[in-house]
């Protein structure tokens, strides 16, 4: 090395291969998903404020009085988007649920004293594969102990944003989608968002041919001040749940003495999310791509196709 050359940064660790069995998957996800979000919850929450436009449109398209679920609600930013519907939230992370409860997430733009459920009652800690909301909408048994006569007893809608891609085997991802469908009444709809493999225009540069199972670093600064959100002009999508969030690389973070957490993601290829919906016993009513994410609106096999939701803010 000549005096003018800088030392090469340390290589990033080789990714731990994704598991192939259910038992291994649970342990893997505990290390690379659940424990990570418990550790980074306040910092993560500080970067998640603005709803996705299509998700907000889906929520605002629901009729007054509709009841729905936000599975994987995080800090609860979607719970108050439409003040005319009831949304119950759940998340596997107790730390994120606590933040959602603390903030309340009533509609901050609303100044009309309508009744709103207490945050402590509207948000619960729950595993996406064992939801406490299965009240009779799905499966062969329905909600009546197996007679199949109460398939309309579920909720009107479900949203599940940036959750299913954290499950490390296809069987578990399909089961997660099935759990969402089982919460729905017969004509209900579920909106699901996942990270896309096709991110050729993003900073990460993932695209067709890349490994679909990735460990994505989240770097926590050594100083608390450094972990606070910075007051700077942000791009429109800076706090989105998409694959374009700007965390430093693991090597850069470790070189600065910061702590790096590795989050597991399964990057969905085009058409794969719809395949999982079908495998879960549902049907894809609409689907598309938005900012490094694939999304699908899913329902039961016997649900008639419905028009896509209007953009957020539409009358």
N, C-alpha and C positions, 0 to 999 in steps of 0.2 A: 504494500500500500504506500503510495507516495504521500508527501506532506499535504498535497492539495486534496487528496481524497478523503471523504467522510466515511466513517464506519457504516457498514450496512446495517439496517434495522434488524432486530432479531426476527427469525421466521415465525409466522403464526403457527400454532399447534395444529397437527393433523386432526381433522374432524373425527369425532367418535362416530362410528357407524350406527345408523338407525337400527333399532331392535327388530326382531322377527317374531317374538312371542309376546303374548299378552302380559305375562309376569315381567318380562324384561322391559316392555313398553311402559308399564306403570312406574318402574324405578327410573327409567330414562327420563320420562316426562317430569317426575318429581325433581330431578337434578336440573334439567334444562328448560323447564317451563315454570312449574309451581313455585319452587324455592327462589327462582330468579325474580318473579313478579312480587313475591313477598318482600324481597330485598330492595327492589327499585321502585316500589309503588309510588312514593311521593314524587320522585323525579319523573317517572313515567307519566303520572297524572298531570304534572305541570306542562307537559308537551301535548296534551290531548284536550282541546277545547271545542273546536268547530266541528259540527256534524258533517258527514258526507252529504252532498246535495241530494243524491238519489235516495239515501236512507231517510233524510228529512222529508223528502217528497212522499215516500212510502208511508211514513207515519202521519203526515198531514192529510193523506188521502183516505185515512180510516174515518168511518162515520162517527159522529158524536156518541159517546157512551160505549164505544168498542173497548174491549179488554184484551191486552196483549202482554207479551213477555219480551224482555231484553236479556237474552242468555249470553253471559260474558259481558256484563254491562260496564266493567271497569269502574271509572270514577262517576258513572251515571250520566254522562253528558247527553244521552238521548232521552232520558226519562221525562223531561219537561218540554220536549220539542212541540208536542201537540197537547195543549192543556185541556182539550175536550175529550181525551181518551184516558184510560187507566193503563199504565204500564208498570208491571212488576219486574224488578231486576234481580239478576243472580250473577254471581261470579265465584270462581274457584278460589280466588285470592281474598282471604279475610282482610288483608291490609287495604286492598282497593275497595272492598265493600264498606269498610270503616270510613274511607274518604268520601264515598258516595253518600253515606248516611250523614256525615258531618256537614256536607255542603247542601244537603236537602234537595237540590236540583228541581225546585219548583221553577216554573217558567219565569225567568228573570225579567222578561219584557211585559209580563202581565201585571196589571194593577187593578184587579177585580177580585174581591174576596171570595172566590169559590172554594169549595171544600177540596183539600188535597190530602191524600193519605200521608201519614207520618213517615218520614224517610226510614225510620227504624223498622217499620212494618212493610215498606215497599221494596226493600232490598235485602236479599238473603245470600248467605254463603251456600253454594251448591255445586256439585260436580256435574258437568255437562252430560255425563253418561248415566247419571242417576238423579234426574231432575225431580223436584218435589211437586211439579205442576201437572203431572200426567193425570188429568181428571176425566179421561174417557174418550178422547178424540180419536185414537188410532189403534192400530193393531187389530188382530182378529177378535180380541175379546172386548174392545171398547172399554167403557168405564163402569159397566154394570155387572162385573163379576163373570163376564164371558157370554152373556146372552146376545151381545151385539146390537142392542136396541137403543143405545144412547151415544151414538157416534157424533152427536151435535153438542156434547157437553163440554168441549174444550174451549180454548181461547180463540179470539177472532184473528189474531195475527201474532207472529213471532219475528224478531230480528236477532241475528247472530252475526256480529261483525268482528272479523279478525280473531276467530276462536278455533274453528275446525282445523285449520292448518297447523295447529300446535299438537295435534294427535299424531303419533309417530308410526302407526300402521294403517293400512287401508281399512282393515276390519273395524278399527276403532273410529276412523273418520266416518265410515258408513253408519256405524252405530250412533254416532253423535247426530248425524242428520236424521236418522230414524227417531231419536229421542225428541227432536224438534217437531217432527210431523205428528208424533203421538200426543203432543200438547194441543194440537189444532182441532177445532170443530170441523165438521165435514166440509164446509166451504171456506175454511181458513187458509191463509197464505203465510209462508215463511220466507223472509229475505235473508240470504246468507252471503257473506263476503269472505273471500280468501285471497291470500297473496298469489300473484300470477308468476309463472315461470318466464313468461314473455315480458321482460322488462328491459329490452335492448336500449331504450332511450333514457333509462334511469342511471343514477350514479353507480349503482351496483353492477349494471351491465349483464344481468342474467338473461338468458334467452334460450331458445330451443337448443338442445344438446347439453345444457348444463345439468349438473346433478340436482334432482328435485328435492333432496333431503339436505338441508343446510343448517349450520349453526351460525347464528347472526349475533355479532357482539353488541352489547350495550355497555358503554363505558361510564363508570361513576368516578367523578373527579375526587381527588384527595381532599379538597377544600369544600366546605358546605356552600360557600359563596359561589364557587364554580358550578355547583349543581343547580343553582337557582336559574329560572328562565331569564335569558338576557333580553333587555329592552332594545330590540332592533327591528328594522323593517323585515317582515317575513314574506316569503312567497305565499301565494294563496293556499297552497297545500302543505305548508311546513308542519302542521300538527295533525296531519291525516294519519290514518291507521295503515296506510299503504306501504309498499316496499321502498319508498324513496326517502324515508327519514334519515337524517344525516348524523349518524353516530360515527365517532372516530373508529379506525380499525383497531383490532385487539393489540397489534404490535405497537401502534402509536400510543395507545392508552397505557400499556404496561411500561413503555419507555419513560413516560412521565410520572410513574409511580401511582397511577390510577388503578382502580379495580375494574376488571372486565368480567362481565357475565355473558355466557353463551346461551342464546335462546334458540330452541329448535323450531324450524319451520319446514313444512312440506309445501313446495312451490307447485301449484296446480297448473298443468298444461291446459291448453284450449280444449274444452269439451269434457274434461275430467270431472268437474263439479256436477255437471248434469248427469254423468254416469253414476256418480255416488248417490244422487237423488233417486234415480231409478232403482239402484241396488238396495236402497233403503225402503223401497215400496211406495215411492212418490212419483210425481210427474213434474217436469220443468215447464212452468207456464210462461216464463220469460227469462232471459239471461243476457249478459253482456260483459263489457270490460270498462273499467273506470280507473285511471291513474294507477297502473301496476297491480290491479286487482281484478279477479273474475267475480261476478255476482250472479245469483240465480234467485228467482221468485218461484218457490216450490209449493205444491199442494198435493192433495190425494189424487190417486189415479182417476177418480171419477169427477174431478173438478173441471168445469168448463174453462177454457182459456179466457183470461181477462185482459183488458187493455193495460199497458204499463202505467205506473203512477205518474201524476203530473210533477213537474219540477217544483222544488221547494219554493214557497212564497206564492204559488199560483192560487187564484181564488177558488 
